[in-house]
Amino acid sequence: MSRALDVHAPSSVADSPEGVAFLTALLVRYCEIGSARLHQLGHQLRIDFYLHRQIEPQEWAEFEERLTLSWRVFFQLQRLVPSLHTVQHGQAPFQELPFFVDEEGWVEVETLTVTRDLYSLTLEALALVVSLVREYFEDALALNDEGPNEDLDQQDEAMHRCLERVRTTPGEATLTGFRDDMRVLIYSSQEDC
């Protein structure tokens, strides 16, 4: 028996239904992603992966080198020239993590953040990043509960349609979304990506 994901989007983000739909589809499809921020005016997407432990310097260097090489090959094969593709890691601010609390209080969480421009972003590029993060950090990755057991092709098609609409529909909203159990929560924020 599968439960449907609840999607909560305050009325203040109703002026950006394409952005809400895209973030919802992204977070439903990839349980590895802890949160995502869509900065429509800047045409950027930032995705955050949360880890339950600190990334060691050597481990980070190996991951960063592998991701950079993978991006380079992928962009050449796809004939893409992205205007933005960055990866960084650091300590997650507590205010961004309302759902990482244990019986003793706040849990220390490390973030791995990938930022991409929307125009050159593809579903294949997203899948590449998610699979590399999972390969390197699966033991420490804070996975959200799995969503409904739907056909992955169907989810990819929905995400592709939403991404195309976000690219072509002008918007000024900065939207942030995250999964909490079986809910996807989307809210409008004033921060840049």
Residue pairs with C-beta under 8 A, 6 or more apart in sequence:
2 148
2 149
3 148
3 182
4 148
4 182
5 28
5 147
5 148
5 179
5 182
5 183
5 184
6 182
6 183
6 184
7 20
7 24
7 183
7 184
7 186
8 183
8 184
8 185
8 186
9 20
9 185
9 186
9 187
10 186
10 187
10 188
12 187
12 188
13 19
13 20
13 173
13 175
13 186
13 187
13 188
15 171
15 173
16 40
16 171
16 173
16 175
16 188
18 162
18 165
18 166
18 169
18 171
19 38
19 40
19 166
19 171
19 173
19 175
20 175
20 177
20 186
21 162
21 165
22 38
22 159
22 162
22 163
22 165
22 166
23 36
23 38
23 175
23 176
23 177
23 184
23 186
24 162
24 177
24 184
24 186
25 155
25 158
25 159
25 162
26 33
26 36
26 47
26 126
26 159
26 162
26 177
27 33
27 36
27 144
27 177
27 178
27 179
27 184
28 147
28 155
28 179
28 184
29 152
29 155
29 156
29 159
30 126
30 130
31 143
31 144
31 145
31 146
31 147
31 179
32 49
32 130
32 133
32 134
32 141
32 143
33 47
33 48
33 49
33 130
33 144
33 179
34 48
34 49
34 50
34 111
34 142
34 144
34 178
34 179
35 47
35 48
35 50
35 96
35 176
35 177
35 178
36 45
36 46
36 47
36 48
36 176
36 177
36 178
37 45
37 46
37 47
37 48
37 174
37 175
37 176
37 177
37 189
37 191
37 193
38 44
38 45
38 166
38 173
38 174
38 175
38 176
38 177
39 45
39 46
39 174
39 192
39 193
40 166
40 170
40 171
40 172
40 173
40 174
40 175
41 171
41 172
41 173
41 174
42 192
42 193
43 117
43 118
43 119
43 167
44 84
44 115
44 116
44 117
44 118
44 193
45 115
45 116
45 117
45 118
45 121
45 193
46 113
46 114
46 115
46 193
47 113
47 114
47 115
47 126
47 129
48 92
48 96
48 111
48 112
48 113
49 111
49 112
49 113
49 114
49 133
49 137
49 141
49 142
50 92
50 97
50 100
50 109
50 110
50 111
50 141
50 142
51 109
51 110
51 111
51 112
51 137
51 140
51 141
51 142
52 107
52 109
52 110
52 140
52 141
52 142
53 110
53 140
54 110
55 63
55 89
55 110
55 112
55 137
59 136
60 89
62 136
63 132
63 136
63 137
64 87
66 132
66 136
67 87
67 129
67 132
68 87
70 128
70 132
71 85
71 125
71 128
74 80
74 124
74 125
74 128
75 81
75 82
75 120
78 122
78 124
78 125
80 120
80 122
81 120
82 116
82 117
82 119
82 120
82 121
83 117
83 119
83 120
84 115
84 116
84 117
85 114
85 115
85 116
85 117
86 113
86 114
86 115
87 112
87 113
87 114
87 115
88 112
88 113
89 110
89 111
89 112
89 113
90 110
90 111
90 113
91 108
91 109
91 110
91 111
92 100
92 109
92 110
92 111
94 106
97 106
97 107
97 109
98 180
99 178
99 180
100 106
100 107
100 109
100 142
101 107
109 142
110 140
112 133
112 137
114 129
115 193
116 125
118 163
118 166
118 167
119 167
121 163
123 156
123 159
123 160
123 163
133 141
134 141
144 179
144 180
144 181
145 179
145 181
145 182
147 182
173 188
174 188
174 189
174 190
174 191
174 192
174 193
175 186
175 187
175 188
175 189
176 186
176 187
176 188
176 189
176 191
177 184
177 185
177 186
177 187
178 184
178 185
179 185
